[in-house]
Amino acid sequence: MIINRDMVGGISAVLIGILYLYFATQIRASALDDSFGPGGMPRAYGILMVLLGLIITVGGLIKAIREKSSTSTRKEWAGQGNRVLWAAGLLAIGVVYLLIVPVAGYAIAIGLLLAATGIYQGSGLTWKIGLVALGGAAALWAIFVLLLGVSMPPGVFHLF
C-alpha cells in the first residue's frame, strides 16, 4: 500500500494539533478567569485539529485500501515537488515579513507582504497591486491599532 496525500495531510494535522494542544495547556489561568479560562478556545481548537486530522487519515486509509493499484496513487503525487517549492516561496515571504516588521514597522511591512504575495501569486507589478498593498495596509493598521487597540511595532514611525 502506498501512502496517499490524504494520509500525509491527516497525520500532519494530528501532529500539529498535538503540538498546539501542548502549548494551549501551558497558558496560565488567573483567579479572575471564568470556568472556561484563557486556554479554553486554544484547547478546543487543538482537539478539533486532532479529530479532523484523524478523520482525514482514516479516509485516506480507506481510499488506499479500496484502490488496489498503486498507479492512481502515483499519479496523485505527480507534480508535488513543484507545489512544495511554491509553498516554500510563500513561507519565505512570511519569514522576510517577520524579519522586517520590527525595523520597518507594521504598516510598511504588511504593505510589502501584501504586495509580495500578490506578485508571487502572479498578479504582476502593476498599479493595482500597489493600490491593494496600500489600501490593505491602511485598513489592517486601522483595524488593529485604532479599532482594537493592539500595539503594533512602529518601526520608522517612532522617529516622527
NURO-263266 format. One record per residue: x, z, y of N, C-alpha, C in turn; residue in three letters. Coordinates in Angstrom, 1 decimal. Each point is the difference from the previous one (the first is absolute). Example, Ala and Ser with C-alpha at 12.3 -4.5 7.8 and 13.67 -1.06 7.14 Angstrom:
# NURO-263266
      nx      nz      ny     cax     caz     cay      cx      cz      cy   aa
    13.2     7.8    -5.7    -0.9     0.0     1.2     0.9     0.0     1.2  ALA
    -0.4    -0.7     1.1     0.9     0.0     1.1    -0.8     0.8     1.1  SER
# end
This chain:
# NURO-263266
      nx      nz      ny     cax     caz     cay      cx      cz      cy   aa
     0.9     0.0    -1.2    -0.9     0.0     1.2     0.9     0.0     1.2  MET
    -0.3    -0.9     1.0     0.7    -0.1     1.2    -0.8     0.8     1.1  ILE
     0.8     0.7     0.8    -0.7     0.8     1.1    -0.5    -1.0     1.1  ILE
    -1.2     0.2     0.4    -0.6    -0.8     1.0     0.1     0.7     1.4  ASN
    -0.4    -0.8     1.0     0.1     0.6     1.4    -0.9     1.2     0.2  ARG
    -1.2     0.0    -0.6    -0.9     1.1     0.1     0.6     1.3    -0.5  ASP
     0.7    -0.1    -1.1     0.6     1.2    -0.6     1.2     0.5     0.9  MET
     0.7    -0.9     0.5     1.1     0.4     1.0    -0.6     0.6     1.2  VAL
    -1.0    -0.6     0.6    -0.6     0.5     1.2    -0.7     1.3    -0.3  GLY
    -0.6     0.2    -1.1    -0.7     1.2    -0.3     1.0     1.2    -0.2  GLY
     1.0    -0.3    -0.8     1.1     1.0    -0.2     0.6     0.4     1.3  ILE
     0.3    -1.0     0.9     0.6     0.3     1.3    -1.0     0.9     0.8  SER
    -1.3    -0.3     0.0    -0.9     0.8     0.7    -0.1     1.4    -0.5  ALA
     0.1     0.2    -1.3     0.0     1.3    -0.6     1.2     0.8     0.5  VAL
     1.2    -0.6     0.0     1.2     0.6     0.4     0.0     0.4     1.5  LEU
    -0.5    -1.0     0.8    -0.1     0.3     1.5    -1.0     1.1     0.2  ILE
    -1.1     0.0    -0.7    -1.0     1.1     0.1     0.5     1.4    -0.4  GLY
     0.8     0.0    -1.0     0.6     1.3    -0.4     1.0     0.5     1.0  ILE
     0.8    -0.9     0.6     0.9     0.4     1.1    -0.8     0.4     1.2  LEU
    -1.0    -0.7     0.3    -0.9     0.4     1.2    -0.6     1.4    -0.3  TYR
    -0.5     0.2    -1.2    -0.5     1.3    -0.3     1.0     1.1     0.1  LEU
     1.2    -0.2    -0.4     1.1     1.0     0.1     0.1     0.4     1.5  TYR
     0.2    -1.0     0.8     0.1     0.3     1.4    -1.2     0.7     0.7  PHE
    -1.2    -0.4    -0.5    -1.2     0.5     0.5    -0.2     1.5    -0.4  ALA
     0.6     0.4    -1.1    -0.1     1.4    -0.4     1.0     0.8     0.8  THR
     0.9    -0.6     0.7     1.0     0.7     0.8    -0.5     0.4     1.4  GLN
    -1.1    -0.5     0.3    -0.6     0.3     1.4    -0.4     1.4     0.0  ILE
     0.5     0.8     0.9    -0.3     1.4     0.1    -1.4     0.2     0.6  ARG
    -0.7     1.0    -0.6    -1.3     0.4     0.5     0.2     1.2     1.0  ALA
    -0.9     0.0     1.0     0.0     1.1     1.0    -1.2     0.9    -0.2  SER
     0.1     1.2     0.5    -1.1     0.9     0.0    -1.3    -0.5     0.7  ALA
     0.3    -1.0     0.9    -1.1    -0.5     0.8    -0.7    -1.2    -0.7  LEU
     0.5    -0.5    -1.1    -0.5    -1.2    -0.7    -1.3     0.3    -0.6  ASP
    -0.8    -1.0    -0.2    -1.3     0.1    -0.7     0.3    -0.1    -1.5  ASP
    -1.0     0.1    -0.9     0.2     0.0    -1.4     0.7    -1.3    -0.5  SER
    -0.2    -1.1     0.7     0.5    -1.3    -0.4     1.5     0.0     0.3  PHE
     0.4     0.5     1.1     1.4     0.1     0.4     0.6    -1.3     0.5  GLY
     1.2     0.1     0.6     0.6    -1.2     0.6     0.5    -1.0    -1.1  PRO
     0.2     0.5    -1.2     0.5    -0.9    -1.1    -1.1    -0.5    -0.8  GLY
    -1.3     0.3     0.3    -1.1    -0.5    -0.8    -0.1    -1.5    -0.1  GLY
     0.0    -0.6     1.1    -0.2    -1.5     0.0     1.2    -0.7    -0.6  MET
     1.3     0.4     0.3     1.1    -0.6    -0.6     0.0     0.2    -1.6  PRO
    -0.5     1.2    -0.4    -0.1     0.2    -1.5    -1.0    -0.9    -0.6  ARG
    -1.2    -0.1     0.7    -1.0    -0.9    -0.5     0.5    -1.5     0.0  ALA
     0.7    -0.4     1.0     0.6    -1.4     0.0     0.9    -0.2    -1.2  TYR
     0.9     1.0    -0.2     0.9     0.0    -1.1    -0.7    -0.1    -1.4  GLY
    -1.0     0.8    -0.2    -0.8     0.0    -1.2    -0.7    -1.4    -0.2  ILE
    -0.6    -0.5     1.1    -0.6    -1.3    -0.1     1.0    -1.1    -0.3  LEU
     1.2     0.1     0.6     1.0    -1.0    -0.3     0.4     0.0    -1.5  MET
     0.2     1.2    -0.5     0.4     0.1    -1.4    -1.2    -0.5    -0.9  VAL
    -1.2     0.3     0.3    -1.1    -0.4    -0.8    -0.2    -1.5     0.0  LEU
     0.1    -0.6     1.2    -0.1    -1.5     0.1     1.1    -0.7    -0.7  LEU
     1.2     0.6     0.1     1.2    -0.6    -0.7    -0.2     0.0    -1.5  GLY
    -0.6     1.1    -0.5    -0.3     0.1    -1.4    -1.0    -1.0    -0.4  LEU
    -1.0    -0.2     0.8    -1.1    -1.0    -0.3     0.6    -1.4     0.0  ILE
     0.9    -0.3     1.0     0.6    -1.3     0.0     1.0    -0.2    -1.2  ILE
     0.7     1.0    -0.4     0.9    -0.1    -1.1    -0.8    -0.2    -1.3  THR
    -1.1     0.7    -0.2    -0.8    -0.2    -1.2    -0.6    -1.4     0.0  VAL
    -0.4    -0.5     1.1    -0.6    -1.3     0.1     1.1    -1.0    -0.3  GLY
     1.2     0.2     0.4     1.1    -0.9    -0.3     0.4     0.0    -1.5  GLY
    -0.1     1.2    -0.5     0.3     0.1    -1.5    -1.1    -0.7    -0.8  LEU
    -1.2     0.2     0.4    -1.1    -0.7    -0.7     0.2    -1.5     0.1  ILE
     0.3    -0.5     1.2     0.3    -1.4     0.2     1.1    -0.5    -0.9  LYS
     1.1     0.8    -0.1     1.1    -0.4    -0.8    -0.3    -0.1    -1.5  ALA
    -0.9     0.9    -0.4    -0.4     0.0    -1.4    -0.8    -1.2    -0.3  ILE
    -0.9    -0.3     0.9    -1.0    -1.1    -0.2     0.7    -1.4     0.0  ARG
     1.1    -0.1     0.8     0.7    -1.2     0.0     1.1     0.0    -1.0  GLU
    -0.2    -0.8    -1.1     0.9     0.0    -1.1     1.3    -0.7     0.3  LYS
    -0.1    -1.0     0.8     1.2    -0.8     0.3     0.7     0.6     1.3  SER
     1.3    -0.1     0.0     0.7     0.5     1.1     0.2    -1.1     1.1  SER
    -0.5    -1.2    -0.3     0.2    -1.1     1.0    -0.7     0.2     1.3  THR
    -1.3     0.5    -0.1    -0.8     0.3     1.2     0.6     1.1     0.8  SER
     0.6     1.0    -0.7     0.6     1.1     0.8     1.3    -0.5     0.7  THR
     0.8    -0.9    -0.7     1.2    -0.5     0.6    -0.4    -0.8     1.2  ARG
    -1.1    -0.8     0.0    -0.4    -0.7     1.1    -0.4     0.9     1.2  LYS
    -0.6     1.2    -0.4    -0.4     0.9     1.0     1.2     0.5     0.8  GLU
     1.2     0.1    -0.7     1.2     0.5     0.7     0.7    -1.1     0.8  TRP
    -0.4    -1.2    -0.2     0.7    -1.1     0.6     0.0     0.1     1.6  ALA
     1.1    -0.1     0.6     0.0     0.1     1.5     0.1     1.4     0.6  GLY
     0.0     1.0    -0.9     0.0     1.4     0.5     1.3     0.3     0.8  GLN
     1.1    -0.6    -0.4     1.2     0.2     0.7    -0.1    -0.3     1.5  GLY
    -0.6    -1.1     0.3    -0.3    -0.4     1.4    -0.9     1.0     0.7  ASN
    -1.0     0.5    -0.7    -0.9     1.0     0.7     0.8     1.3     0.2  ARG
     0.8     0.4    -0.9     0.8     1.2     0.2     0.9    -0.2     1.3  VAL
     0.7    -1.1     0.1     0.8    -0.3     1.1    -0.8     0.0     1.3  LEU
    -1.2    -0.5     0.0    -0.9    -0.1     1.2    -0.3     1.5     0.3  TRP
    -0.4     0.8    -0.9    -0.3     1.4     0.2     1.2     0.8     0.6  ALA
     1.2    -0.4    -0.5     1.2     0.7     0.5     0.2    -0.4     1.4  ALA
    -0.4    -1.2     0.4     0.1    -0.4     1.4    -0.9     0.9     0.9  GLY
    -1.2     0.2    -0.4    -0.9     0.9     0.7     0.5     1.4     0.1  LEU
     0.6     0.5    -1.1     0.5     1.3     0.0     1.2     0.1     1.0  LEU
     0.8    -1.1     0.0     1.1     0.0     1.0    -0.5     0.1     1.4  ALA
    -1.1    -0.7     0.3    -0.5     0.1     1.4    -0.4     1.4     0.3  ILE
    -0.7     0.7    -1.0    -0.4     1.4     0.2     1.2     0.9     0.2  GLY
     1.1    -0.2    -0.8     1.2     0.8     0.2     0.6    -0.2     1.4  VAL
     0.1    -1.2     0.4     0.5    -0.3     1.4    -0.8     0.7     1.0  VAL
    -1.3     0.0    -0.2    -1.0     0.7     1.0     0.4     1.5     0.0  TYR
     0.2     0.6    -1.2     0.3     1.4     0.0     1.3     0.3     0.7  LEU
     1.0    -0.9    -0.1     1.3     0.2     0.6    -0.1    -0.2     1.5  LEU
    -0.8    -0.8     0.5     0.0    -0.3     1.5    -1.0     0.9     0.7  ILE
    -1.0     0.5    -0.7    -1.1     0.8     0.8     0.6     1.2     0.7  VAL
     1.0     0.7    -0.5     0.5     1.2     0.8     0.7    -0.5     1.3  PRO
     0.6    -1.1     0.0     0.8    -0.5     1.1    -0.9    -0.8     1.0  VAL
    -0.7    -1.0    -0.6    -0.9    -0.9     0.9    -1.2     0.7     0.4  ALA
    -0.5     0.9    -0.8    -1.3     0.7     0.3    -1.1    -0.7    -0.8  GLY
    -1.1     0.7    -0.1    -1.1    -0.5    -0.9    -0.6    -1.3     0.6  TYR
    -0.3     0.0     1.2    -0.7    -1.2     0.6     0.8    -1.3    -0.2  ALA
     1.3     0.0     0.2     0.8    -1.2    -0.1     0.2    -0.3    -1.5  ILE
     0.3     1.1    -0.8     0.2    -0.2    -1.4    -1.2    -0.5    -0.8  ALA
    -1.2     0.5     0.3    -1.2    -0.5    -0.6    -0.3    -1.5     0.4  ILE
     0.3    -0.3     1.2    -0.2    -1.4     0.4     0.9    -0.9    -0.7  GLY
     1.3     0.4    -0.1     0.9    -0.8    -0.8    -0.3    -0.1    -1.5  LEU
    -0.6     1.1    -0.5    -0.4     0.0    -1.4    -1.1    -1.0    -0.2  LEU
    -1.0     0.0     0.9    -1.2    -0.9    -0.1     0.5    -1.4     0.1  LEU
     0.9    -0.3     0.9     0.5    -1.4     0.2     0.8    -0.4    -1.2  ALA
     0.9     0.8    -0.5     0.9    -0.3    -1.1    -0.9    -0.3    -1.3  ALA
    -1.0     0.9    -0.2    -0.9    -0.2    -1.2    -0.8    -1.3     0.1  THR
    -0.5    -0.3     1.2    -0.7    -1.2     0.2     0.8    -1.3    -0.2  GLY
     1.2     0.1     0.5     1.0    -1.2    -0.2     0.3    -0.1    -1.4  ILE
     0.3     1.1    -0.7     0.4     0.0    -1.4    -1.2    -0.5    -0.9  TYR
    -1.2     0.2     0.4    -1.2    -0.4    -0.7    -0.2    -1.5     0.2  GLN
     0.7    -0.6     1.0    -0.1    -1.5     0.2    -0.7    -0.4     1.2  GLY
    -0.3     0.9     0.9    -0.7    -0.5     1.2     0.9    -0.7     1.0  SER
     1.3     0.2    -0.1     0.9    -0.7     0.9     0.2     0.8     1.3  GLY
     1.0    -0.3     0.8     0.3     0.6     1.2    -0.8    -0.7     1.1  LEU
    -1.2     0.4     0.3    -0.9    -0.6     1.0    -0.4     1.0     1.0  THR
    -0.7    -0.5     1.0    -0.5     0.9     1.0    -1.1     0.9    -0.6  TRP
    -0.7    -0.5    -1.0    -1.0     0.8    -0.6     0.5     1.3    -0.7  LYS
     1.2    -0.2    -0.7     0.6     1.2    -0.7     0.5     1.0     1.1  ILE
     0.4    -0.5     1.1     0.4     0.9     1.1    -1.1     0.7     0.6  GLY
    -1.2    -0.7     0.1    -1.2     0.7     0.5    -0.5     1.0    -1.0  LEU
     0.0    -0.3    -1.3    -0.4     1.0    -1.0     0.9     1.2     0.0  VAL
     1.3    -0.2     0.1     1.0     1.1     0.0    -0.2     0.8     1.2  ALA
    -0.1    -0.6     1.1    -0.2     0.8     1.3    -1.3     0.8     0.0  LEU
    -1.1    -0.7    -0.3    -1.3     0.6    -0.1    -0.1     1.0    -1.1  GLY
     0.5    -0.3    -1.1     0.0     1.0    -1.1     0.8     1.3     0.3  GLY
     1.2    -0.2     0.6     0.8     1.1     0.3    -0.7     0.9     1.1  ALA
    -0.6    -0.7     1.0    -0.7     0.8     1.0    -1.2     0.7    -0.6  ALA
    -0.8    -0.6    -0.9    -1.1     0.6    -0.6     0.4     1.2    -0.9  ALA
     1.0    -0.2    -0.8     0.4     1.1    -0.9     0.6     1.1     0.8  LEU
     0.8    -0.3     1.0     0.5     1.1     0.9    -1.1     0.8     0.6  TRP
    -1.0    -0.7     0.6    -1.2     0.6     0.6    -0.7     0.9    -1.0  ALA
    -0.3    -0.5    -1.2    -0.7     0.7    -1.0     0.7     1.3    -0.3  ILE
     1.3    -0.1    -0.4     0.7     1.2    -0.4     0.4     0.9     1.1  PHE
     0.5    -0.5     1.1     0.5     0.9     1.0    -1.1     0.5     0.9  VAL
    -0.9    -0.9     0.6    -1.0     0.4     0.9    -1.2     0.6    -0.7  LEU
    -0.5    -0.7    -1.0    -1.3     0.4    -0.6     0.2     1.2    -1.0  LEU
     1.0    -0.1    -0.9     0.2     1.0    -1.0     1.0     1.1     0.4  LEU
     0.8    -0.2     1.1     1.0     0.9     0.5     1.2     0.2    -0.9  GLY
     0.3    -1.0    -0.8     1.2     0.1    -0.9     1.2    -0.3     0.8  VAL
     1.0     0.8    -0.1     1.3    -0.2     0.7     0.8    -1.0    -0.7  SER
     0.3    -1.1     0.7     0.8    -1.1    -0.6     1.3    -0.1     0.7  MET
     1.0    -0.5    -0.8     1.4    -0.1     0.6    -0.1    -0.9     1.3  PRO
     0.5     0.6     1.1    -0.1    -0.8     1.3     1.1    -1.1     0.1  PRO
     1.2     0.3    -0.7     1.1    -0.9     0.0     0.5    -0.3     1.5  GLY
     0.1    -1.2     0.4     0.5    -0.3     1.3    -1.0     0.4     1.1  VAL
    -1.2     0.3    -0.3    -1.0     0.4     1.0     0.3     1.4     0.5  PHE
     0.8     0.8    -0.7     0.2     1.3     0.5     1.0     0.0     1.2  HIS
     0.6    -1.1     0.3     0.8    -0.2     1.2    -0.7    -0.1     1.2  LEU
    -1.3    -0.4    -0.1    -0.8    -0.3     1.2    -0.8     1.2     0.5  PHE
# end
